Amino acid sequence: MDIGFGTGTLTTKLYEQGCSIYGQDFSSRMIELSSEKMPNAHLYQGTFQKSLSNHCKIFVMIILLRHTLCII
């Protein structure tokens, strides 16, 4: 799960490795761009106030820190 995934640049690397992706972003444009890269991902529009708990009962959360260099 990635909250605030933006264009999905980092999350796409996990998607390409076969991971199931769940994500939430407040921007419908970011969801549109990410959906093009990850057509089978489960992407939702919302904020912390509108959580994914309505969509997912059990999930593993991966927090990607934007200021940390991640090499996958």
Backbone as numpy.savetxt, mean C-alpha at the origin, in Angstrom:
# Nx Ny Nz CAx CAy CAz Cx Cy Cz
1.02 -4.50 4.39 0.17 -3.34 4.39 1.06 -2.10 4.39
0.74 -1.19 3.53 1.49 0.06 3.45 0.49 1.19 3.58
0.70 2.04 4.55 -0.18 3.19 4.74 0.54 4.42 4.19
-0.12 5.11 3.28 0.50 6.26 2.63 1.50 5.82 1.57
1.07 4.91 0.70 1.98 4.29 -0.27 2.32 5.19 -1.45
1.62 6.28 -1.62 1.93 7.19 -2.73 1.79 6.50 -4.07
2.81 6.59 -4.89 2.76 5.96 -6.22 3.12 4.49 -6.18
3.44 3.96 -5.00 3.72 2.54 -4.86 5.11 2.12 -5.27
6.04 3.03 -5.34 7.39 2.71 -5.80 8.04 1.61 -4.97
8.01 1.73 -3.65 8.63 0.71 -2.80 7.75 -0.54 -2.71
6.46 -0.36 -2.58 5.54 -1.49 -2.42 5.51 -2.36 -3.67
5.71 -1.77 -4.83 5.72 -2.53 -6.09 6.80 -3.60 -6.08
7.92 -3.33 -5.41 9.00 -4.32 -5.33 8.53 -5.57 -4.60
7.74 -5.41 -3.56 7.18 -6.56 -2.85 6.14 -7.26 -3.72
5.32 -6.48 -4.40 4.28 -7.02 -5.29 4.91 -7.90 -6.37
6.00 -7.43 -6.93 6.69 -8.18 -7.99 7.31 -9.48 -7.48
7.52 -9.58 -6.17 8.04 -10.80 -5.56 6.91 -11.76 -5.15
5.67 -11.40 -5.48 4.53 -12.28 -5.21 3.81 -12.02 -3.90
4.15 -10.94 -3.22 3.48 -10.63 -1.96 2.07 -10.09 -2.21
1.17 -10.41 -1.30 -0.17 -9.82 -1.34 -0.07 -8.43 -0.73
-0.56 -7.45 -1.46 -0.41 -6.06 -1.04 -1.76 -5.48 -0.62
-1.77 -4.89 0.57 -2.89 -4.12 1.06 -2.35 -2.73 1.35
-3.05 -1.71 0.87 -2.56 -0.36 1.09 -3.68 0.64 1.24
-3.34 1.72 1.89 -4.29 2.80 2.10 -3.58 4.12 1.87
-4.21 4.98 1.11 -3.70 6.32 0.87 -4.89 7.27 0.83
-4.67 8.52 1.20 -5.78 9.47 1.19 -6.08 10.01 -0.20
-5.14 9.84 -1.14 -5.26 10.43 -2.47 -5.79 9.43 -3.51
-6.88 9.77 -4.14 -7.41 8.90 -5.20 -6.45 8.84 -6.39
-5.71 9.90 -6.63 -4.73 9.90 -7.73 -3.60 8.91 -7.46
-3.12 8.84 -6.22 -2.07 7.90 -5.87 -2.57 6.46 -6.02
-3.81 6.23 -5.66 -4.39 4.90 -5.82 -4.47 4.53 -7.30
-4.86 5.49 -8.12 -4.93 5.26 -9.56 -3.56 4.89 -10.14
-2.54 5.65 -9.77 -1.18 5.39 -10.27 -0.65 4.04 -9.78
-0.88 3.74 -8.51 -0.41 2.47 -7.95 -1.16 1.28 -8.53
-2.43 1.45 -8.82 -3.23 0.37 -9.40 -2.71 -0.04 -10.77
-2.15 0.92 -11.50 -1.57 0.60 -12.80 -0.35 -0.31 -12.64
0.43 -0.10 -11.58 1.63 -0.91 -11.33 1.29 -2.25 -10.66
0.23 -2.24 -9.85 -0.13 -3.43 -9.05 -1.62 -3.72 -9.21
-2.04 -4.23 -10.36 -3.47 -4.39 -10.64 -4.21 -5.33 -9.68
-3.52 -6.26 -9.04 -4.20 -7.18 -8.12 -4.04 -6.81 -6.65
-3.47 -5.64 -6.39 -3.31 -5.18 -5.01 -4.66 -4.70 -4.47
-4.80 -4.74 -3.17 -6.01 -4.28 -2.49 -5.72 -2.89 -1.96
-6.12 -1.89 -2.72 -5.81 -0.50 -2.38 -7.09 0.25 -2.03
-7.02 0.98 -0.92 -8.20 1.67 -0.41 -7.88 3.12 -0.14
-8.90 3.95 -0.31 -8.73 5.36 -0.01 -9.23 5.62 1.41
-8.43 6.34 2.18 -8.83 6.67 3.54 -7.70 7.32 4.29
-7.98 7.61 5.55 -7.00 8.21 6.44 -6.90 7.34 7.69
-6.12 7.78 8.66 -6.03 7.02 9.90 -7.40 6.94 10.58
-8.23 7.98 10.40 -9.56 7.96 10.98 -10.46 6.93 10.31
-10.22 6.66 9.03 -10.98 5.64 8.29 -10.02 4.49 8.03
-10.00 3.53 8.91 -9.01 2.47 8.84 -9.41 1.35 7.90
-8.48 0.44 7.68 -8.73 -0.73 6.84 -9.44 -1.85 7.59
-9.73 -1.66 8.86 -10.33 -2.75 9.62 -11.67 -3.18 9.04
-12.31 -2.33 8.28 -13.55 -2.72 7.62 -13.29 -3.68 6.47
-12.09 -3.68 5.92 -11.75 -4.49 4.76 -10.95 -5.74 5.12
-10.18 -5.69 6.19 -9.28 -6.78 6.52 -9.48 -7.19 7.98
-9.58 -8.47 8.23 -9.69 -8.97 9.60 -8.32 -9.27 10.18
-7.44 -9.86 9.38 -6.11 -10.23 9.84 -5.11 -9.73 8.80
-4.07 -9.08 9.24 -3.05 -8.63 8.29 -1.71 -8.46 9.00
-0.69 -8.49 8.22 0.65 -8.20 8.72 1.00 -6.81 8.24
1.42 -5.97 9.15 1.73 -4.59 8.78 3.23 -4.43 8.58
3.55 -3.89 7.45 4.93 -3.53 7.16 4.98 -2.01 7.11
5.76 -1.44 7.95 5.88 0.02 7.95 7.14 0.38 7.19
6.96 1.07 6.12 8.10 1.52 5.31 8.40 2.96 5.70
9.52 3.16 6.33 9.91 4.50 6.73 10.50 5.22 5.53
9.90 6.32 5.19 10.29 7.04 3.98 11.70 7.61 4.06
12.22 7.83 5.26 13.56 8.39 5.37 14.63 7.31 5.46
14.24 6.03 5.44 15.19 4.94 5.52 15.40 4.35 4.13
16.61 4.10 3.76 16.91 3.49 2.48 16.61 2.00 2.59
15.70 1.52 1.78 15.32 0.11 1.79 15.79 -0.53 0.49
16.53 -1.59 0.60 16.97 -2.33 -0.58 16.32 -3.70 -0.50
15.52 -4.03 -1.50 14.82 -5.31 -1.53 15.42 -6.18 -2.61
